[in-house]
Amino acid sequence: MNYEEFLNRLSEGGFDEVLKMLYGEAALEKQKKRYGSAVRKFREIYPDRTEFSIFSAPGRTEIGGNHTDHQHGCVLAAAVDVDAIAVVSFHDEGIIRVRSEGYDEDIVNLAEFEVKKSEYGKSTELIRGIAAKFADKGVKIGGFDAYTTSNVIGGAGLSSSAAFEVLIGTIINEQYNDCRAGSEEIAKIGQYAENVYFGKQCGLMDQMACATGGLVFIDFADTEKPVVKKQMYDFSDKNLALCITDTKGSHADLTDDYVAVPSEMKQIASYFNKPYLRIVNEEEFYKAIPELRKKYSDRAVIRAAHFFDENKRAMDEAAALARDDIFGFINLVRKSGISSATLLQNLYSPKNPLNQEIPVALMVSERALAGSGAVRVHGGGFAGTIQAFVPLDKTDDYIYAMESLFGKDSCHIIHIRPIGGIKVDRQ
């Protein structure tokens, strides 16, 4: 597809159906302008590339299972209608060039796949790691130039890094692998790149939700072969909006807080000679609490208790939605929020107890909801975002309450997206 073909097809409604599927009908005109702007920017950056394709990969939200995946537990997550898109021109130069909006160009030589620890934390290494893993599988990658833009809010718990990984994986899989890699394999390739090349030991939940699309229940009992069950659910049909609020708390110096959660849970598991809590007998755990308190901290004990309840809750939440029991689901979300606050204790950093943006957001949310809907910490916690299920007739007041605290555009209504990574101009 060239520039003129794209403009004609866009203006004549040729992309309308796929864009409505990805973003909803209300967002159609906004997205058409966004895609047009992205193509114009690509043409400006790479004027010699006359043929191109367009790709999209979504962000994700954690619905249930707060800090369960690292103990081989269960989670409920969903792809959402914020995404990263890429305008891509393929060539045989053996080079990948990616210019992301607001950043310098990333350049990856496809003849150089060694891990560069000095480059940890850079998007170049995510690209290199994804390409390297495909190459390990025997895929011959010619290369491409791409311009990417994303509305997955960085730091808002919607997993902008996983969206980028799935985007790059989808591009390579579509063009050079004849689409042979399924969503699970693309997710694992993204996780590999983040673990090995980017230097971050993440789990698989984020990539799996972004790659699969829809609402997904994932059981990580076997992390090599997780059980993934996909379904669709439209909360608006139940008079609910799914809202994410960025409380604007600083993520600086939180590494120790994040690491402490799995470390303390594994301490408790080690008492039973197990590597993680999923395979510890829950009744034996409760009987052993007096001895556990002699050897480990009280916080480690109650964080383990959170895992046992939260793991079952994630299963029960998925089952409630499967049988269309929205009231049962909302009650479970409320219980999840209470458990994260009182047992998991990930609402603020104990190193900085005077700053409590998430508890403030939860307090004001509860007052705004007045007994309806549900609200909980979202994702890793300690700083960042909260998630709320808000009755549709209260959304305006709820957004006003949140943005009065945290500023304009801090609160977002998001929708579940039915599909993961996609070539938008496939037809």
C-alpha positions as CSV (number, residue, x, y, z in Angstrom):
1,M,0.0,0.0,0.0
2,N,1.4,3.4,-0.9
3,Y,0.5,6.8,0.4
4,E,-2.2,7.7,-2.1
5,E,-3.8,4.3,-1.7
6,F,-3.9,4.7,2.0
7,L,-5.4,8.2,1.9
8,N,-8.1,7.1,-0.6
9,R,-9.0,3.9,1.4
10,L,-9.0,5.9,4.7
11,S,-11.3,8.6,3.4
12,E,-13.6,6.1,1.7
13,G,-14.2,4.1,4.8
14,G,-12.0,1.2,3.8
15,F,-10.6,0.9,7.4
16,D,-13.8,1.7,9.2
17,E,-14.8,-1.8,10.2
18,V,-11.4,-2.8,11.6
19,L,-11.0,0.5,13.4
20,K,-14.5,0.2,15.0
21,M,-13.6,-3.4,16.0
22,L,-10.3,-2.1,17.7
23,Y,-11.6,1.1,19.3
24,G,-15.4,1.3,19.1
25,E,-17.6,3.3,16.8
26,A,-17.5,6.4,19.0
27,A,-13.7,6.7,18.5
28,L,-13.7,6.1,14.7
29,E,-13.0,9.6,13.5
30,K,-10.4,10.2,16.2
31,Q,-8.6,7.1,15.2
32,K,-8.8,7.9,11.5
33,K,-7.0,11.2,12.2
34,R,-4.5,9.4,14.4
35,Y,-3.6,6.8,11.7
36,G,-3.5,9.5,9.0
37,S,-1.1,11.5,11.2
38,A,1.1,8.4,11.8
39,V,1.4,7.7,8.0
40,R,2.3,11.4,7.3
41,K,5.0,11.3,10.0
42,F,6.4,8.0,8.5
43,R,6.5,9.6,5.1
44,E,8.4,12.6,6.5
45,I,11.0,10.4,8.4
46,Y,11.4,7.7,5.6
47,P,10.6,9.6,2.4
48,D,12.3,6.9,0.2
49,R,9.9,4.2,1.5
50,T,6.9,4.3,-0.8
51,E,5.2,1.0,0.2
52,F,4.1,0.3,3.8
53,S,1.8,-1.7,6.1
54,I,0.2,-0.8,9.4
55,F,0.2,-2.8,12.6
56,S,-1.4,-2.4,16.1
57,A,-0.9,-4.1,19.5
58,P,-2.9,-3.3,22.6
59,G,-2.1,-2.5,26.2
60,R,-3.6,-4.5,29.0
61,T,-5.3,-4.2,32.3
62,E,-5.2,-6.6,35.3
63,I,-8.7,-7.5,36.3
64,G,-8.0,-10.0,39.0
65,G,-5.1,-11.8,40.6
66,N,-3.0,-9.1,42.3
67,H,0.6,-10.5,42.7
68,T,-0.3,-14.1,42.0
69,D,1.5,-14.8,38.8
70,H,5.0,-14.9,40.3
71,Q,3.8,-17.8,42.6
72,H,2.5,-19.8,39.6
73,G,-1.0,-18.6,40.4
74,C,-4.0,-17.5,38.3
75,V,-4.8,-14.1,36.8
76,L,-7.6,-12.4,35.0
77,A,-6.5,-9.8,32.5
78,A,-7.7,-8.1,29.4
79,A,-6.4,-6.4,26.3
80,V,-7.8,-2.8,26.1
81,D,-8.5,-0.2,23.5
82,V,-5.3,1.8,23.9
83,D,-2.5,0.6,21.8
84,A,0.8,1.1,20.0
85,I,0.6,1.4,16.2
86,A,3.4,1.1,13.6
87,V,3.7,2.2,10.0
88,V,6.2,-0.2,8.5
89,S,8.2,-0.6,5.2
90,F,10.0,-3.8,4.7
91,H,13.4,-4.2,2.9
92,D,16.3,-6.6,2.6
93,E,19.0,-4.5,4.2
94,G,19.5,-6.6,7.3
95,I,18.7,-3.6,9.5
96,I,15.7,-2.7,11.7
97,R,15.1,1.0,12.2
98,V,12.3,2.1,14.6
99,R,11.5,5.7,15.3
100,S,9.0,5.9,18.1
101,E,7.2,9.2,18.7
102,G,9.2,11.4,21.0
103,Y,12.3,9.2,20.9
104,D,15.5,8.9,18.9
105,E,15.7,6.2,16.2
106,D,16.5,2.7,17.4
107,I,18.8,0.8,14.9
108,V,19.4,-3.0,15.2
109,N,21.9,-4.8,12.9
110,L,20.4,-8.2,12.2
111,A,24.0,-9.6,12.1
112,E,24.6,-8.7,15.7
113,F,22.4,-10.7,18.2
114,E,24.7,-10.8,21.2
115,V,23.3,-9.6,24.5
116,K,24.6,-6.1,25.4
117,K,24.3,-5.7,29.2
118,S,25.5,-2.2,28.9
119,E,22.3,-1.5,26.9
120,Y,19.9,-2.9,29.4
121,G,16.7,-0.9,29.7
122,K,16.7,0.4,26.1
123,S,14.0,-0.3,23.5
124,T,16.8,-1.2,21.0
125,E,17.5,-4.3,23.1
126,L,13.8,-5.3,23.1
127,I,13.9,-5.2,19.3
128,R,17.2,-7.1,19.2
129,G,15.9,-9.7,21.6
130,I,12.7,-10.3,19.7
131,A,14.6,-10.6,16.4
132,A,17.2,-12.9,17.9
133,K,14.5,-15.3,19.2
134,F,12.8,-15.4,15.8
135,A,16.2,-16.1,14.2
136,D,16.8,-18.9,16.7
137,K,13.7,-20.5,15.4
138,G,15.0,-20.4,11.9
139,V,13.2,-17.2,10.7
140,K,15.2,-15.2,8.1
141,I,14.4,-11.5,8.8
142,G,15.2,-9.0,6.0
143,G,14.6,-5.9,8.1
144,F,12.2,-2.9,8.1
145,D,11.8,0.8,8.9
146,A,9.0,1.7,11.2
147,Y,7.4,4.7,12.8
148,T,5.5,4.0,16.0
149,T,3.1,6.0,18.2
150,S,1.4,4.9,21.3
151,N,-1.5,6.0,23.5
152,V,-0.7,3.4,26.1
153,I,0.0,5.7,29.0
154,G,3.5,5.1,30.4
155,G,3.5,4.4,34.1
156,A,-0.3,3.9,34.2
157,G,-0.2,0.1,34.6
158,L,-1.4,-0.6,31.1
159,S,1.9,-2.2,30.1
160,S,3.3,0.0,27.3
161,S,6.4,-2.2,27.1
162,A,4.5,-5.4,26.5
163,A,2.4,-3.6,23.8
164,F,5.7,-2.6,22.1
165,E,7.1,-6.1,22.3
166,V,3.9,-7.7,20.9
167,L,3.9,-5.0,18.1
168,I,7.4,-5.8,17.0
169,G,6.8,-9.6,17.3
170,T,3.6,-9.3,15.2
171,I,5.5,-7.3,12.5
172,I,8.2,-10.0,12.2
173,N,5.7,-12.9,12.4
174,E,3.5,-11.5,9.7
175,Q,6.1,-10.5,7.2
176,Y,8.9,-13.1,7.7
177,N,7.3,-16.1,9.5
178,D,4.1,-16.5,7.5
179,C,2.1,-16.0,10.7
180,R,3.2,-19.3,12.1
181,A,3.7,-18.1,15.6
182,G,0.5,-18.0,17.6
183,S,-0.3,-15.4,20.3
184,E,1.2,-17.5,23.1
185,E,4.5,-17.9,21.2
186,I,4.6,-14.1,20.4
187,A,4.0,-13.4,24.1
188,K,6.9,-15.7,25.2
189,I,9.2,-14.1,22.6
190,G,8.4,-10.7,24.1
191,Q,9.0,-12.0,27.6
192,Y,12.3,-13.5,26.5
193,A,13.5,-10.2,25.1
194,E,12.5,-8.4,28.3
195,N,14.2,-10.9,30.5
196,V,17.4,-11.5,28.6
197,Y,18.1,-8.4,26.5
198,F,16.3,-5.7,28.4
199,G,17.4,-7.0,31.8
200,K,13.9,-7.0,33.5
201,Q,12.7,-10.3,35.1
202,C,9.0,-9.9,34.2
203,G,6.4,-12.6,34.2
204,L,4.3,-13.6,31.2
205,M,0.9,-12.0,32.1
206,D,1.4,-8.7,30.4
207,Q,2.6,-10.1,27.1
208,M,0.0,-12.8,27.1
209,A,-2.9,-10.4,27.5
210,C,-1.6,-8.0,24.9
211,A,-0.9,-10.8,22.4
212,T,-4.2,-12.8,22.9
213,G,-6.8,-10.0,23.1
214,G,-10.1,-10.1,24.8
215,L,-10.6,-11.1,28.5
216,V,-8.1,-13.9,29.4
217,F,-7.9,-16.2,32.4
218,I,-4.4,-17.5,32.7
219,D,-3.3,-20.3,35.0
220,F,0.5,-20.3,35.5
221,A,0.7,-23.6,37.3
222,D,3.1,-24.7,34.5
223,T,4.8,-21.5,33.3
224,E,6.1,-23.2,30.2
225,K,2.6,-24.2,29.2
226,P,0.2,-21.8,30.9
227,V,-3.5,-22.5,30.5
228,V,-5.1,-19.6,28.7
229,K,-8.9,-19.3,28.4
230,K,-10.2,-16.3,26.3
231,Q,-13.6,-14.8,26.4
232,M,-15.3,-11.5,25.7
233,Y,-17.2,-9.4,28.2
234,D,-18.7,-6.0,27.7
235,F,-19.0,-4.3,31.1
236,S,-21.0,-1.4,29.5
237,D,-23.8,-4.0,28.9
238,K,-24.0,-4.2,32.7
239,N,-24.1,-0.4,33.1
240,L,-20.5,-0.3,34.2
241,A,-17.5,1.6,32.9
242,L,-14.0,0.3,33.5
243,C,-11.8,3.2,34.7
244,I,-8.1,3.5,35.3
245,T,-6.7,6.5,37.3
246,D,-3.0,7.4,37.3
247,T,-2.4,8.8,40.8
248,K,0.9,10.3,39.6
249,G,3.0,8.8,42.5
250,S,6.7,8.5,41.8
251,H,8.0,5.0,40.8
252,A,11.5,6.0,41.8
253,D,13.2,3.8,44.4
254,L,10.4,1.2,44.5
255,T,12.5,-1.7,43.3
256,D,13.0,-3.1,46.9
257,D,9.2,-2.9,47.5
258,Y,8.4,-4.8,44.4
259,V,11.1,-7.4,45.0
260,A,10.0,-7.9,48.6
261,V,6.6,-9.3,47.6
262,P,7.7,-12.4,45.7
263,S,10.7,-12.8,48.0
264,E,8.6,-12.9,51.2
265,M,6.1,-15.3,49.6
266,K,8.9,-17.6,48.6
267,Q,10.3,-17.5,52.1
268,I,7.1,-19.0,53.4
269,A,7.1,-21.6,50.6
270,S,10.6,-22.6,51.5
271,Y,9.5,-23.5,55.0
272,F,7.5,-26.3,53.4
273,N,10.4,-27.1,51.1
274,K,8.6,-25.8,48.0
275,P,9.9,-23.2,45.5
276,Y,6.6,-21.2,45.4
277,L,3.3,-20.9,47.1
278,R,1.0,-22.5,44.5
279,I,2.2,-26.0,45.5
280,V,2.0,-25.4,49.3
281,N,-1.0,-26.9,51.1
282,E,-3.1,-24.1,52.3
283,E,-4.3,-25.9,55.5
284,E,-0.7,-26.8,56.4
285,F,0.2,-23.1,56.0
286,Y,-2.5,-21.9,58.4
287,K,-1.6,-24.6,61.0
288,A,2.1,-23.6,60.7
289,I,1.5,-19.8,61.3
290,P,2.8,-19.9,64.9
291,E,6.1,-21.5,63.8
292,L,6.3,-19.3,60.7
293,R,6.1,-16.2,62.8
294,K,9.1,-17.3,64.7
295,K,11.2,-17.6,61.6
296,Y,9.8,-15.0,59.2
297,S,8.2,-11.6,59.4
298,D,4.5,-11.1,60.1
299,R,4.3,-9.3,56.7
300,A,5.6,-12.4,54.9
301,V,2.9,-14.5,56.6
302,I,0.0,-12.3,55.7
303,R,1.3,-11.8,52.2
304,A,1.2,-15.5,51.8
305,A,-2.4,-15.6,53.1
306,H,-3.2,-13.0,50.5
307,F,-1.9,-15.2,47.8
308,F,-4.0,-18.2,48.8
309,D,-7.2,-16.2,48.8
310,E,-6.4,-14.0,45.8
311,N,-5.5,-17.1,43.7
312,K,-8.9,-18.6,44.3
313,R,-10.6,-15.2,43.8
314,A,-9.1,-14.9,40.3
315,M,-10.6,-18.3,39.4
316,D,-13.9,-17.3,41.0
317,E,-14.0,-14.0,39.1
318,A,-13.4,-15.7,35.8
319,A,-16.2,-18.2,36.6
320,A,-18.6,-15.4,37.7
321,L,-18.1,-13.6,34.3
322,A,-18.5,-16.9,32.4
323,R,-21.9,-17.4,34.0
324,D,-22.7,-13.6,33.6
325,D,-22.9,-13.1,37.4
326,I,-21.9,-9.4,37.5
327,F,-22.9,-8.9,41.1
328,G,-20.8,-11.9,42.2
329,F,-17.9,-10.5,40.2
330,I,-18.1,-7.0,41.7
331,N,-18.2,-8.5,45.2
332,L,-15.0,-10.4,44.5
333,V,-13.3,-7.3,43.1
334,R,-14.2,-5.5,46.4
335,K,-12.7,-8.4,48.4
336,S,-9.6,-8.3,46.2
337,G,-9.1,-4.6,46.9
338,I,-9.5,-5.2,50.7
339,S,-7.0,-8.0,50.6
340,S,-4.4,-6.0,48.7
341,A,-4.7,-3.2,51.2
342,T,-4.7,-5.2,54.4
343,L,-2.7,-8.4,53.6
344,L,-0.6,-7.7,50.5
345,Q,0.0,-4.1,51.7
346,N,1.0,-2.6,48.3
347,L,-0.8,0.7,48.5
348,Y,2.3,2.8,49.3
349,S,5.9,2.4,50.1
350,P,6.8,1.8,53.8
351,K,10.0,3.8,53.0
352,N,7.9,6.9,52.3
353,P,4.7,6.6,54.4
354,L,3.7,10.2,54.3
355,N,3.0,9.9,50.5
356,Q,-0.2,7.8,50.0
357,E,-1.6,8.7,46.6
358,I,-3.3,5.3,46.1
359,P,-5.1,5.2,49.5
360,V,-6.3,8.8,48.9
361,A,-7.6,7.8,45.4
362,L,-9.3,4.7,46.9
363,M,-10.9,6.8,49.7
364,V,-12.3,9.4,47.3
365,S,-13.4,6.6,44.9
366,E,-15.4,4.9,47.6
367,R,-17.1,8.1,48.5
368,A,-17.9,8.8,44.8
369,L,-19.2,5.3,44.2
370,A,-21.4,5.4,47.4
371,G,-21.7,1.7,47.7
372,S,-22.0,0.9,44.0
373,G,-19.4,-0.6,41.7
374,A,-15.9,-1.5,43.0
375,V,-12.4,-0.1,43.3
376,R,-9.0,-1.6,43.9
377,V,-5.3,-1.0,43.5
378,H,-4.2,-1.9,39.9
379,G,-1.1,-3.9,39.1
380,G,2.1,-3.9,41.1
381,G,1.1,-1.1,43.4
382,F,3.1,1.1,45.9
383,A,2.6,3.9,43.4
384,G,0.7,4.2,40.1
385,T,-2.9,3.3,39.3
386,I,-6.2,2.3,40.7
387,Q,-9.0,0.5,38.8
388,A,-12.7,1.1,39.3
389,F,-15.9,-0.4,37.9
390,V,-18.2,2.7,37.8
391,P,-21.9,2.8,37.1
392,L,-22.4,4.6,33.8
393,D,-24.6,7.3,35.3
394,K,-21.7,8.2,37.8
395,T,-18.8,8.3,35.3
396,D,-18.8,12.0,34.8
397,D,-18.8,12.7,38.6
398,Y,-16.2,10.0,39.1
399,I,-13.8,11.3,36.5
400,Y,-14.3,14.8,37.9
401,A,-13.4,13.6,41.4
402,M,-10.3,11.8,40.3
403,E,-9.0,14.6,38.0
404,S,-9.6,17.1,40.8
405,L,-7.0,15.1,42.7
406,F,-4.6,14.1,40.1
407,G,-5.0,16.5,37.2
408,K,-6.6,16.5,33.7
409,D,-6.5,13.3,31.8
410,S,-5.5,11.2,34.8
411,C,-8.7,9.2,34.7
412,H,-9.5,7.1,31.6
413,I,-12.4,5.0,30.6
414,I,-11.1,1.9,28.8
415,H,-12.8,-0.9,26.9
416,I,-11.8,-4.5,26.3
417,R,-10.4,-5.1,22.9
418,P,-11.3,-8.4,21.2
419,I,-8.0,-9.0,19.4
420,G,-4.3,-8.8,20.2
421,G,-1.5,-7.9,17.7
422,I,-2.9,-7.3,14.2
423,K,-1.9,-6.2,10.7
424,V,-4.5,-3.5,10.2
425,D,-4.4,-3.3,6.4
426,R,-4.5,-7.1,5.9
427,Q,-7.3,-6.9,3.3
